[in-house]
Structure formats: C-alpha cells, structure tokens
C-alpha cells in the first residue's frame, strides 16, 4: 500500500492500494517535489464521485499510467470534503483556466503549489499524453511553466470581492424574486435547464417570502421525480435531465439535511400532505442509512454498486413481477413509471417516479377488500407494494458509504431533525439531533476550536472552516430552541466568538479559513452559495439568531455586515445567494423572538412551546425557560420573563421589545399571525 494507508478519509483509503505513489496533502509532498525538482500532480475528489471512480479505474489502477506519474511527478490525493480550503483555491484556478470545474479535479503545480495547468476528468489515453506533455514542458521550457504559475496566482489574488453595502431592503428582496422568476421552469419546476440541482437555499428564501408558486411547484416536482428515492426516502445529488427523471445517484448528507428542513417549512406554510410525507421519509432514511454507531451522520452514499451507476435503485418490469407477482407488478409498473423494454435509464431499466398518489384510477388489477373506500384500498396497496420492493432491494449489493462525520453537514442535520421532530411530534428525531450534537461537542471540539471531521469516534487533524463553525452554531441554536437545554446555546456562542475573532476580513465579511490556518497560495473567500450555504451567509444567519437570543448588538451588527453582498447578487444571481436572501428576510422582519416560560413538565408549557415552533414566521427564534429566571447561562431573552398568575406564558418580541404575554396557544397563534 502507498502513503494513504494510514488515512482516515474513506476516499483516500479507496486509493491506498493504487500503484500510484500517492502522498496525502502536506509539507512532506511539497518537500519531496522540491528535492526531486518535479511538479506536483494534485488530484482532488470525494468518495461518492462517479467520475472519480472512473478515472481511478482507468488511470490510477493502471501500471503504465502509474509509472509515468511516479517517475515524473509527486502525486497528491486530496479529499475535497476533508480539505474544502484546498479544493476551493484549486477549483478557482481550474475554473479560471478552463471556464468550467468539477471532480475529479486534476491540477499540475510547481513545488511551491502554484497551479500552471488544470482540468477535470481525463480518459486514460489523453491523460497519458498530458503527463508526457507536462513533463516535456517542465524539463524543456521551465521558465514558461513557472511564469504561467505565477500569472495564475497573481490573477487569482488580484480578484476583487463582491461590492458590499448595507443590509438588503424590501426592494432588493423583491428584485431577487423577480430574478428567480426569470429562470424558473414553469412546466417542470426548478431553475434553468439540465442538469438540475436541488435549489434548497433559494427555496428557503421563497418560502420565507410567501412565494408559494415557484417553491411549491419545484418541491412537488423533485419529490415526485426520480431524484427522490420513492422506496427508501432521501434525495440523490441532482437530476441529469430537466424533468427530474434520471438522477446522478449519489446521495449526499448535506442535500438531504437542507431538503428535510425545506420540506418541513413547506408543510408549516400550507400543511401540504406531500411535504409531511417526504420530510418524514427523508428523516427516516437519515436515521436508517446514514447514522453512525457514535450518533453522528455519515457523509455520502456512492452512486455506484457492482461497478455500475444506479444499479441499486433501478428496476425493470420483469424485476417488479418477480418480487410482486404479475398483478401487483403490472400495477406498480404503471404507478412508478417503469416502462419496457427501453426504460428511462440504461440497459432497459427505469428510475422509479410517483407522478401521482395512488387513487381509484390506479387500481385496475386485482380484487380489493370491499369494506374500504377505493382510495384507502389503493393507499394500503401502495404501502404494501412499496414495503415489498424495499425489502427486495435491501438484498441487493449496497452502494458504498463514506462514513466520516463532517461538522458542517452534521450541523445542518441537527437543525433539520430538531425542527422536524418538533413539527411532526417525533421525539426520536429530536433525540437523534441531540446525540449528533453530543458527538460533535465530545469529539470535534479541541481547546475551544472545532475540528472538521471524525471517523469511528476519532477526530481528524483538519481544522474546521467557516461553514463548520457557522452551520454547527445554526444547528445548536435550533436544538436549543426545541429542547431549552442551555448547553447548546452556550456552545453556539463559543463557536461564534471564534468566527468573529478568527475569520473576519475587516470589511464586514468573512474568510473561509481562520487566520491561523495553513497558508495556501490564496486565502479562500466566497460569499456565494454552492451545494451548501456559503460560509459567510451561514455565519450571518447564526449570528442573527444568536443576537436575537442574547440581545448582543455585536452579533446582530456582524450579521448585517455579512449580508452586505446580498443586494449585488440579488440583481442578477439570486440563485447563488439564496441563504443570504433568506437570512436578510429574517433580519428585515426583526427577527421575531418568542420566549416561552413555565414549568417544564406542565402540558400548558409544552402546548405554548409547540405552537411557537409551528409558526410560519421567517427566522423565528424561540427560547424555552422555567419562568423563575431560567437556568444559569440561559439566553437573555428569558430574563425578566415570568409566568402570568402562575400560568405558563409566551412573550412575542422584536429586538427584545415584547408585546403583552399570552397564556394559551390560540392567543399565541393570533399574535404570530398578526406579524
């Protein structure tokens, strides 16, 4: 095995027995490149990446390709999920040179780490020619290569950040809605054409803004299409087509955490039954397939199994008949859009869809019990068929799982499970959120600082980046609001102090890495959303909520300053500022604060608390206390908020200016509805 044999990253371990002499990222690789006077070949990917696997099989497992790599380069393998900072700076270079990006990312760099040639996936013959060409250029025209590397670094470091201004106003948010509408696909939902990614952050903004047409159409289309796992719950990474039929089958933790929260909020906005079903099925998938033995949540499931993309998930009519019998098999084929012989995917297979709920029109075959209405009979038949297909699928070879725990993505899960558990009265989901938070507190915290990853309960060596601190703080604040446990509020405060002290750029924004992080050729900073909320906007959201809990002007003003780039993006790139827009919506609205006080075992306290958490109010912040001054270390929102005549009470506030307390859920609902 090569130097990756001691890695904790599942992705790096996938390459530990390659004939390539891989180095992990670190000074040793740079020193070796200087000693040998050869370039670095930096390959960046992640465990669930389909084309990473393809390039590995074609090139990195090939003896001749490995010989060329080992003789002429120092080869460095990077897990982008462990080192998002390394990925970010080299992705900037790749996009600047090629006008596109993606993984696997292939970068040739000087021994100082300056990139001079970048690309993504290369088929083996082309990759071998590229290796020879780079070697010849390095040996025959070194000055030009070094000059190219210097120019790239100079250009990237000269790149100006987005102009920053004041907190966005109502006009800016209305402009963002119009910008989103311009690219909205009215027929199929979503924005733009293929491929279509789940626009979670933009949907969160639209829901907070009461824009139900675009958000509802998109959420329903995603839930009914092939991107959603109709048997097991959970969403694939994206749809390769514009109709949401065929997914790229990898399942990422962050997507499902964000979507669970969005579907929960969709249900709060209109009590849509589909929203509840999808939210609970996605939560069930998270607990069933992604939870680790230590209580955290794994990062991803592969797209491939048995060497084929999607093999675990797709069906033919014959396979349905084999599991269900001819009658139910034909019924399921119609219901789930499984066609033959061409199918909707490769080799005559189909991705399951559920374009309509089972109803009277779907029950064409087989006698049904006569003591139930037709739609009830079909619903029961659907549940039975679905359960049998899921059981049969469980006997297939499962896709691989990347079981490392990433702090940022677990923070997203904590927030989503805490909210869904309360909204849908599922204490087990809240308990799962609490256990994940306990793992992160126990394993990922190191002297007040946050480590990004762990595996098998053992922390990795990589320092947390901005999104780790921000998303975990957001999750802990949500967990505090649901449980009233002060430890989560205090830990969120510790994380946000580090954000303010170590990540600030001095101009109102935040860098993605701390001021004492490893120095790369560029300090990454990107305020735009990608697959997850940008670190800057995630920090703004957590700072805003924490300021609302504590009354801290410092945190509130830092949140406003971090949102200063949103107005610029709202004019033409609102899809890449969804989380910032959602946070700005909450900031403009207050945000609204609710303090619920009363004995913890009193059902009247629980009723008020649940009513507050069910409210469809953007960015609502909830604090739960006993009414006797609260537990030590509790948020300031609870101070001097007492019971009313001995009865539990709720206080609805903005900026700590509160209305008269109410003592019944109906009164609280009326107060919140007025807002």
C-alpha distance (Angstrom), angle and dihedral (degrees) to the residues before:
residue distance angle dihedral
X1 . . .
X2 3.79 . .
X3 3.81 130.0 .
X4 3.80 92.1 -70.3
X5 3.81 92.1 72.0
X6 3.82 92.6 99.0
X7 3.82 96.1 46.2
X8 3.79 121.3 122.3
X9 3.81 93.4 -152.9
X10 3.83 112.5 98.8
X11 3.81 87.9 -147.2
X12 3.80 93.4 56.2
X13 3.80 90.6 44.6
X14 3.81 88.8 56.0
X15 3.82 85.8 65.5
X16 3.80 98.3 40.4
X17 3.80 93.9 102.3
X18 3.82 96.9 42.8
X19 3.83 115.3 122.7
X20 3.82 84.6 -124.8
X21 3.81 110.8 103.1
X22 3.79 93.6 -127.4
X23 3.79 122.8 -171.0
X24 3.78 122.4 -160.0
X25 3.79 114.3 -123.0
X26 3.79 109.5 -78.9
X27 3.78 147.8 99.6
X28 3.79 92.0 -75.4
X29 3.80 90.5 68.1
X30 3.80 93.3 48.4
X31 3.82 91.5 47.6
X32 3.80 90.6 50.5
X33 3.81 91.2 50.9
X34 3.80 90.3 51.6
X35 3.81 91.7 46.7
X36 3.81 93.3 50.3
X37 3.82 93.3 36.0
X38 3.81 92.6 -131.3
X39 3.82 133.6 127.0
X40 3.77 125.3 -98.6
X41 3.79 118.8 -113.2
X42 3.81 105.2 -154.1
X43 3.81 115.9 -167.3
X44 3.81 115.8 -170.4
X45 3.80 125.8 -170.5
X46 3.77 145.0 119.0
X47 3.78 136.9 -116.4
X48 3.82 99.4 -103.7
X49 3.83 94.0 46.7
X50 3.82 110.2 120.2
X51 3.81 97.2 -159.7
X52 3.79 90.2 45.6
X53 3.79 87.1 61.1
X54 3.79 91.1 46.7
X55 3.81 93.5 52.6
X56 3.79 90.2 44.9
X57 3.79 92.5 54.4
X58 3.79 94.2 42.8
X59 3.80 100.3 42.2
X60 3.79 117.1 4.7
X61 3.81 93.2 51.4
X62 3.82 91.8 45.4
X63 3.80 115.0 99.9
X64 3.81 96.9 -146.9
X65 3.81 93.6 48.4
X66 3.80 90.1 46.8
X67 3.81 90.3 51.3
X68 3.81 91.3 55.1
X69 3.80 91.4 47.0
X70 3.81 94.5 47.4
X71 3.81 95.9 45.1
X72 3.79 97.9 48.8
X73 3.82 108.0 24.4
X74 3.78 144.8 38.1
X75 3.79 101.8 -123.0
X76 3.80 120.5 -144.7
X77 3.80 124.2 -171.2
X78 3.83 117.3 -158.6
X79 3.80 130.0 -170.8
X80 3.80 102.3 -144.2
X81 3.80 90.1 -155.4
X82 3.81 91.6 58.2
X83 3.81 94.5 41.2
X84 3.81 108.6 30.9
X85 3.81 88.7 159.4
X86 3.81 92.9 60.0
X87 3.79 89.7 44.3
X88 3.81 92.0 49.6
X89 3.80 97.9 53.3
X90 3.79 94.8 45.2
X91 3.79 92.4 43.0
X92 3.81 87.6 55.6
X93 3.79 88.5 54.6
X94 3.82 92.6 45.7
X95 3.78 93.0 50.7
X96 3.80 91.8 45.5
X97 3.82 91.9 52.1
X98 3.80 100.6 38.3
X99 3.83 104.5 21.6
X100 3.78 88.7 -125.9
X101 3.78 139.9 65.4
X102 3.76 142.7 -166.9
X103 3.75 143.8 125.3
X104 2.91 140.0 -31.8
X105 3.78 86.5 43.7
X106 3.80 115.8 -162.8
X107 3.81 117.8 -161.3
X108 3.80 130.2 177.4
X109 3.80 111.1 -157.9
X110 3.77 140.3 173.3
X111 3.84 118.6 -105.6
X112 3.82 85.5 -95.4
X113 3.80 89.8 59.9
X114 3.81 96.8 -107.6
X115 3.83 109.2 146.3
X116 3.79 116.8 -130.7
X117 3.82 102.9 165.7
X118 3.81 127.2 25.4
X119 3.77 139.2 176.9
X120 3.78 142.2 141.3
X121 3.81 126.9 -126.2
X122 3.81 117.3 4.3
X123 3.84 123.0 -174.1
X124 3.79 110.9 -124.9
X125 3.85 99.7 -102.0
X126 3.80 91.4 48.4
X127 3.80 91.2 43.7
X128 3.80 92.0 52.7
X129 3.79 91.0 50.5
X130 3.79 89.3 48.3
X131 3.80 91.4 52.3
X132 3.79 90.6 52.3
X133 3.80 92.1 45.9
X134 3.79 94.2 50.6
X135 3.82 90.8 46.6
X136 3.79 91.3 52.1
X137 3.81 92.3 47.3
X138 3.82 91.3 49.1
X139 3.77 92.9 49.5
X140 3.81 98.8 36.3
X141 3.80 105.9 33.4
X142 3.79 105.3 21.4
X143 3.79 94.5 153.0
X144 3.81 92.5 58.8
X145 3.81 91.7 47.8
X146 3.81 92.7 50.7
X147 3.79 90.8 45.9
X148 3.81 90.1 51.8
X149 3.81 90.6 51.6
X150 3.79 92.0 48.9
X151 3.79 91.9 48.6
X152 3.79 92.1 51.4
X153 3.80 92.7 50.3
X154 3.80 92.2 44.8
X155 3.81 92.2 50.0
X156 3.81 93.9 47.7
X157 3.79 93.4 47.2
X158 3.79 90.4 48.8
X159 3.81 91.0 54.5
X160 3.78 108.5 119.9
X161 3.76 122.0 -133.3
X162 3.78 123.2 -121.1
X163 3.78 113.7 -78.0
X164 3.77 111.4 -98.5
X165 3.77 127.3 -144.0
X166 3.79 141.0 158.9
X167 3.79 126.8 -49.4
X168 3.83 108.7 -62.6
X169 3.80 114.8 -100.4
X170 3.79 132.2 -147.8
X171 3.80 91.3 -84.7
X172 3.81 91.5 56.1
X173 3.80 91.8 49.8
X174 3.80 91.7 47.9
X175 3.79 88.5 50.8
X176 3.81 89.5 52.7
X177 3.81 90.8 53.0
X178 3.81 89.7 52.1
X179 3.80 90.6 48.2
X180 3.80 91.0 52.4
X181 3.79 91.2 47.7
X182 3.81 90.5 56.2
X183 3.81 91.6 63.6
X184 3.82 96.9 33.4
X185 3.81 115.5 123.9
X186 3.81 101.2 -136.2
X187 3.78 94.2 -172.6
X188 3.80 99.5 47.7
X189 3.79 107.0 14.9
X190 3.76 125.9 -120.4
X191 3.77 128.8 74.0
X192 3.78 128.2 -74.1
X193 3.78 124.8 -14.9
X194 3.77 137.0 -62.7
X195 2.93 131.1 -1.8
X196 3.78 96.0 44.7
X197 3.78 120.0 -163.7
X198 3.80 122.6 -166.0
X199 3.84 103.3 -93.2
X200 3.81 92.8 -148.3
X201 3.80 98.6 157.5
X202 3.81 94.3 45.5
X203 3.81 89.8 48.7
X204 3.80 90.2 51.9
X205 3.80 89.1 54.7
X206 3.80 92.7 47.2
X207 3.80 92.4 49.9
X208 3.80 91.0 49.3
X209 3.80 88.0 50.6
X210 3.81 94.5 50.7
X211 3.82 92.3 -114.4
X212 3.79 96.8 145.5
X213 3.80 99.3 162.8
X214 3.80 98.9 66.3
X215 3.79 95.0 33.2
X216 3.80 96.6 44.8
X217 3.82 95.0 44.5
X218 3.80 91.3 50.5
X219 3.79 95.8 44.1
X220 3.80 92.0 50.1
X221 3.82 93.3 46.1
X222 3.81 92.4 50.7
X223 3.81 92.3 46.7
X224 3.79 94.3 49.9
X225 3.79 97.8 42.4
X226 3.77 133.8 78.0
X227 3.78 94.3 -90.8
X228 3.80 87.7 74.8
X229 3.80 116.2 69.4
X230 3.81 100.5 -121.2
X231 3.80 92.6 -165.9
X232 3.78 106.5 37.9
X233 3.80 104.4 20.0
X234 3.78 127.2 -123.3
X235 3.79 131.7 93.0
X236 3.79 132.1 -94.5
X237 3.79 119.8 -129.2
X238 3.82 98.5 -95.6
X239 3.79 145.2 -34.7
X240 3.79 116.4 -97.7
X241 3.83 90.3 -153.0
X242 3.79 132.3 49.2
X243 3.83 93.7 -114.9
X244 3.84 96.4 63.6
X245 3.82 90.1 -118.8
X246 3.81 106.5 121.1
X247 3.79 118.5 36.9
X248 3.75 133.4 -161.6
X249 3.78 89.3 -114.1
X250 3.78 103.4 -139.0
X251 3.80 112.9 112.5
X252 3.79 116.8 -144.8
X253 3.78 124.8 -160.4
X254 3.79 94.2 -137.7
X255 3.81 94.3 54.0
X256 3.77 92.6 51.9
X257 3.80 94.1 45.1
X258 3.80 91.4 52.2
X259 3.80 93.3 43.8
X260 3.80 93.2 47.4
X261 3.79 88.5 56.5
X262 3.81 93.6 45.4
X263 3.82 93.5 49.5
X264 3.81 89.0 48.4
X265 3.80 89.4 53.1
X266 3.82 90.6 46.4
X267 3.78 88.6 56.1
X268 3.81 91.0 48.9
X269 3.80 89.7 52.2
X270 3.80 97.3 53.6
X271 3.83 111.6 -5.4
X272 3.81 89.7 -114.4
X273 3.86 108.1 -178.2
X274 3.81 92.3 -146.2
X275 3.80 89.5 57.0
X276 3.80 91.8 54.7
X277 3.80 93.4 47.0
X278 3.79 94.3 49.2
X279 3.80 93.3 43.8
X280 3.80 93.2 51.5
X281 3.81 93.8 42.8
X282 3.80 90.6 50.1
X283 3.80 90.8 48.3
X284 3.80 88.8 49.2
X285 3.79 90.6 52.0
X286 3.79 90.9 50.3
X287 3.80 92.0 53.5
X288 3.79 95.1 40.7
X289 3.79 102.6 43.3
X290 3.79 109.1 15.5
X291 3.79 105.7 40.2
X292 3.80 115.8 105.7
X293 3.78 126.7 -143.0
X294 3.81 89.4 -105.1
X295 3.81 93.8 55.9
X296 3.80 99.1 -101.2
X297 3.78 128.0 111.0
X298 3.80 126.2 -105.7
X299 3.79 121.0 -123.1
X300 3.79 107.0 -123.1
X301 3.78 151.9 -20.3
X302 3.80 118.5 -127.3
X303 3.78 122.7 -111.3
X304 3.81 90.4 -136.0
X305 3.76 135.7 67.3
X306 3.79 126.7 172.0
X307 3.80 86.7 7.5
X308 3.81 95.2 -61.6
X309 3.76 130.1 103.7
X310 3.80 113.5 -118.2
X311 3.81 95.4 -0.1
X312 3.81 92.2 132.0
X313 3.83 93.8 55.0
X314 3.83 109.0 38.3
X315 3.80 130.7 87.2
X316 3.79 142.6 -164.5
X317 3.82 124.4 -149.1
X318 3.81 88.2 -110.1
X319 3.80 91.8 55.7
X320 3.79 90.4 50.7
X321 3.81 90.6 51.6
X322 3.79 91.0 48.3
X323 3.80 92.2 55.8
X324 3.82 100.5 33.9
X325 3.77 106.6 24.7
X326 3.78 125.4 -113.5
X327 3.82 98.7 -68.4
X328 3.76 99.0 45.8
X329 3.79 90.5 35.8
X330 3.81 91.9 58.3
X331 3.82 90.6 44.8
X332 3.80 91.6 50.4
X333 3.82 91.7 47.0
X334 3.80 90.1 57.1
X335 3.78 93.4 42.9
X336 3.81 95.9 47.8
X337 3.83 97.6 37.1
X338 3.83 94.3 -115.2
X339 3.79 106.2 161.4
X340 3.76 133.3 -178.9
X341 2.88 149.8 -103.0
X342 3.82 96.4 -3.8
X343 3.81 99.4 32.1
X344 3.78 124.7 -174.8
X345 3.81 97.1 -86.2
X346 3.79 136.5 34.9
X347 3.83 128.3 -44.0
X348 3.81 93.4 13.2
X349 3.79 94.3 -58.7
X350 3.80 126.8 132.3
X351 3.77 135.6 -144.8
X352 3.79 111.1 -128.8
X353 3.81 116.2 -110.2
X354 3.81 130.8 176.1
X355 3.77 104.5 -155.3
X356 3.81 92.3 168.9
X357 3.77 134.6 16.4
X358 3.79 114.3 -103.7
X359 3.77 110.5 -89.9
X360 3.81 141.5 148.6
X361 3.81 93.0 -60.0
X362 3.80 91.0 58.7
X363 3.81 97.8 55.2
X364 3.77 101.5 81.9
X365 3.77 99.2 130.2
X366 3.76 132.3 56.3
X367 3.80 133.3 16.9
X368 3.79 117.4 -80.7
X369 3.79 129.5 -154.6
X370 3.77 109.0 -87.5
X371 3.79 97.0 -142.3
X372 3.81 95.0 76.4
X373 3.78 134.8 62.9
X374 3.83 115.5 -99.8
X375 3.81 94.8 -110.0
X376 3.82 90.7 49.2
X377 3.80 90.8 49.7
X378 3.80 90.8 50.8
X379 3.79 92.5 47.4
X380 3.80 89.8 53.0
X381 3.79 91.0 46.6
X382 3.81 90.2 49.9
X383 3.81 92.2 51.9
X384 3.80 91.0 48.2
X385 3.80 93.9 48.1
X386 3.78 92.2 45.0
X387 3.80 92.3 50.7
X388 3.81 92.7 50.0
X389 3.79 92.7 48.5
X390 3.79 91.6 48.0
X391 3.81 90.9 50.3
X392 3.80 90.5 50.1
X393 3.79 91.6 47.8
X394 3.79 90.8 52.7
X395 3.82 87.5 65.3
X396 3.80 91.0 61.2
X397 3.80 122.8 92.3
X398 3.78 104.8 -83.3
X399 3.82 124.9 -131.9
X400 3.78 114.8 -104.6
X401 3.79 119.3 -93.2
X402 3.79 126.4 -138.5
X403 3.79 98.2 -143.9
X404 3.78 100.6 -173.4
X405 3.79 114.3 122.3
X406 3.82 113.9 -129.0
X407 3.80 114.4 -159.2
X408 3.81 95.7 -143.8
X409 3.78 96.2 50.4
X410 3.79 92.9 43.3
X411 3.79 87.1 53.7
X412 3.80 88.3 56.8
X413 3.81 90.2 49.2
X414 3.80 92.4 49.0
X415 3.81 91.4 55.0
X416 3.80 93.1 45.5
X417 3.82 96.7 46.8
X418 3.80 93.1 44.0
X419 3.80 91.7 53.4
X420 3.80 96.3 40.9
X421 3.79 91.9 46.3
X422 3.79 91.2 55.9
X423 3.80 98.0 39.7
X424 3.82 94.1 49.0
X425 3.81 95.4 35.1
X426 3.80 94.5 -114.7
X427 3.81 108.8 144.3
X428 3.81 90.2 179.7
X429 3.81 89.7 67.0
X430 3.79 91.7 51.6
X431 3.79 89.6 48.5
X432 3.82 90.2 51.9
X433 3.80 89.4 51.8
X434 3.80 90.1 50.3
X435 3.82 92.8 50.1
X436 3.80 91.3 50.9
X437 3.80 89.7 50.6
X438 3.80 90.5 49.8
X439 3.81 90.8 52.5
X440 3.78 92.2 51.0
X441 3.80 91.8 46.8
X442 3.81 91.5 48.5
X443 3.81 101.6 40.0
X444 3.81 109.1 20.0
X445 3.80 100.1 45.6
X446 3.80 113.6 87.7
X447 3.80 117.0 177.4
X448 3.78 93.1 -32.3
X449 3.81 92.8 -45.7
X450 3.78 127.2 104.5
X451 3.81 126.1 -122.7
X452 3.78 115.6 -149.4
X453 3.81 103.4 -138.4
X454 3.76 145.0 22.3
X455 3.77 135.1 179.1
X456 3.80 128.4 -163.5
X457 3.78 88.4 -2.5
X458 3.81 93.3 -56.5
X459 3.79 119.0 116.4
X460 3.78 121.1 -126.4
X461 3.79 123.0 -130.1
X462 3.80 97.7 -114.9
X463 3.79 117.8 109.3
X464 3.76 119.2 -125.3
X465 3.78 117.5 -100.5
X466 3.79 127.4 -145.0
X467 3.79 95.3 -83.5
X468 3.81 90.4 53.8
X469 3.79 93.0 55.8
X470 3.81 94.3 40.5
X471 3.80 100.6 44.7
X472 3.78 93.1 43.3
X473 3.82 90.6 49.5
X474 3.81 88.9 50.0
X475 3.80 90.8 51.0
X476 3.79 93.2 47.4
X477 3.80 92.2 50.4
X478 3.81 89.6 51.5
X479 3.81 90.3 47.8
X480 3.80 90.4 49.7
X481 3.80 90.4 51.6
X482 3.80 91.1 52.8
X483 3.81 99.5 41.9
X484 3.80 104.2 25.6
X485 3.82 88.2 -135.3
X486 3.79 107.3 150.7
X487 3.81 95.4 -154.3
X488 3.81 89.8 76.0
X489 3.78 93.8 50.5
X490 3.81 90.1 50.1
X491 3.81 94.3 47.4
X492 3.81 90.2 49.3
X493 3.80 87.9 53.8
X494 3.80 91.1 52.4
X495 3.81 91.3 51.5
X496 3.79 93.3 47.8
X497 3.80 92.2 49.5
X498 3.80 87.2 59.1
X499 3.81 90.1 48.6
X500 3.79 91.2 54.1
X501 3.80 95.1 42.4
X502 3.82 101.9 39.5
X503 3.81 109.5 24.6
X504 3.82 105.4 40.2
X505 3.81 115.8 117.6
X506 3.81 95.4 -154.0
X507 3.79 92.7 -114.9
X508 3.79 100.5 75.9
X509 3.79 97.6 -84.2
X510 3.78 134.8 88.9
X511 3.77 135.8 -120.4
X512 3.79 117.5 -130.0
X513 3.82 91.5 -124.0
X514 3.79 132.0 49.0
X515 3.78 122.1 -103.8
X516 3.82 90.5 -108.3
X517 3.82 96.1 46.9
X518 3.79 123.6 118.0
X519 3.80 110.4 -69.9
X520 3.79 113.8 -116.1
X521 3.81 125.3 -178.8
X522 3.80 86.4 -91.2
X523 3.81 132.1 23.7
X524 3.79 102.5 -127.4
X525 3.78 119.5 -124.4
X526 3.79 124.7 163.3
X527 3.81 122.9 160.1
X528 3.81 94.2 -172.3
X529 3.78 125.6 98.1
X530 3.77 119.9 -113.2
X531 3.81 124.2 168.9
X532 3.80 86.8 -34.1
X533 3.81 131.5 30.0
X534 3.78 112.5 -75.3
X535 3.77 112.3 -99.0
X536 3.79 90.2 -119.4
X537 3.80 95.2 54.0
X538 3.80 92.1 40.9
X539 3.81 87.7 53.7
X540 3.80 90.0 48.8
X541 3.80 91.0 53.8
X542 3.80 94.6 48.3
X543 3.80 92.3 44.6
X544 3.80 91.2 50.1
X545 3.81 93.0 50.6
X546 3.79 92.8 44.4
X547 3.78 90.6 49.8
X548 3.80 89.5 51.4
X549 3.82 90.8 52.3
X550 3.78 96.1 46.1
X551 3.79 105.1 27.3
X552 3.81 89.1 -123.0
X553 3.80 110.2 161.8
X554 3.80 89.1 -168.4
X555 3.80 92.6 62.2
X556 3.79 93.8 41.3
X557 3.81 93.7 50.6
X558 3.81 91.0 46.6
X559 3.80 88.7 53.8
X560 3.81 91.6 50.8
X561 3.81 91.5 49.4
X562 3.82 92.3 49.4
X563 3.81 89.0 55.5
X564 3.80 91.7 56.7
X565 3.82 93.4 103.4
X566 3.81 94.4 53.0
X567 3.81 96.1 85.5
X568 3.80 91.3 56.2
X569 3.81 92.3 52.2
X570 3.81 93.1 42.7
X571 3.80 90.8 68.0
X572 3.79 97.4 60.5
X573 3.78 113.1 -8.7
X574 3.80 106.2 42.6
X575 3.82 91.8 144.1
X576 3.80 88.3 68.0
X577 3.79 95.2 49.7
X578 3.80 100.7 47.2
X579 3.78 96.2 125.6
X580 3.79 92.9 44.7
X581 3.81 89.2 50.5
X582 3.81 91.0 48.7
X583 3.80 91.1 50.8
X584 3.81 90.7 45.9
X585 3.81 88.7 53.1
X586 3.82 89.5 55.4
X587 3.80 91.8 45.0
X588 3.79 93.0 52.7
X589 3.80 89.8 48.6
X590 3.79 92.6 53.1
X591 2.97 94.9 -108.5
X592 3.80 97.8 -94.6
X593 3.81 115.2 -120.0
X594 3.80 127.1 -159.4
X595 3.79 122.0 -167.7
X596 3.81 113.6 -165.4
X597 3.79 115.5 -166.9
X598 3.77 130.7 -177.8
X599 3.81 143.9 95.5
X600 3.81 108.2 -48.4
X601 3.78 94.2 -130.3
X602 3.79 95.0 48.8
X603 3.82 112.0 108.4
X604 3.82 88.4 -145.4
X605 3.81 89.3 60.9
X606 3.79 90.7 49.4
X607 3.81 91.6 48.7
X608 3.81 92.8 52.5
X609 3.78 91.9 44.9
X610 3.79 93.0 50.4
X611 3.81 91.6 47.3
X612 3.79 89.9 54.1
X613 3.79 92.7 49.7
X614 3.82 91.9 47.8
X615 3.81 92.3 56.0
X616 3.79 116.8 115.6
X617 3.80 94.9 -136.5
X618 3.83 119.0 137.0
X619 3.79 112.9 -109.7
X620 3.81 93.7 -7.6
X621 3.83 112.9 -176.3
X622 3.80 117.9 -152.6
X623 3.80 129.2 -167.8
X624 3.81 123.9 -172.5
X625 3.80 122.5 -157.8
X626 3.78 142.3 158.6
X627 3.78 97.7 -111.7
X628 3.80 93.6 -119.6
X629 3.78 96.3 94.3
X630 3.76 92.9 -66.5
X631 3.79 129.8 -106.8
X632 3.78 117.9 -47.0
X633 3.77 111.3 -84.4
X634 3.80 93.6 22.2
X635 3.80 121.2 144.7
X636 3.78 120.5 -79.9
X637 3.81 90.4 -119.7
X638 3.82 86.8 78.9
X639 3.80 95.8 51.2
X640 3.78 115.2 114.7
X641 3.80 90.6 1.6
X642 3.77 108.5 125.5
X643 3.76 140.7 168.4
X644 3.81 119.5 -82.2
X645 3.77 113.7 -120.0
X646 3.77 88.0 -22.6
X647 3.82 91.8 -54.9
X648 3.83 123.2 118.9
X649 3.79 111.9 -99.5
X650 3.79 141.3 -166.8
X651 3.80 125.8 -144.0
X652 3.82 119.4 -156.9
X653 3.80 110.7 -155.7
X654 3.78 145.2 169.5
X655 3.78 117.1 -158.1
X656 3.81 88.6 -9.2
X657 3.83 90.0 -59.4
X658 3.78 101.9 125.7
X659 3.77 135.6 -163.2
X660 3.77 121.1 -133.8
X661 3.81 111.8 -64.7
X662 3.79 120.1 -101.6
X663 3.77 128.1 -151.8
X664 3.81 105.8 -161.3
X665 3.79 132.7 61.4
X666 3.80 89.9 -123.6
X667 3.79 92.1 56.3
X668 3.80 91.0 46.5
X669 3.79 90.8 50.0
X670 3.80 90.1 51.9
X671 3.80 91.6 49.9
X672 3.80 92.6 50.6
X673 3.80 93.0 43.1
X674 3.80 89.8 57.1
X675 3.81 88.1 60.0
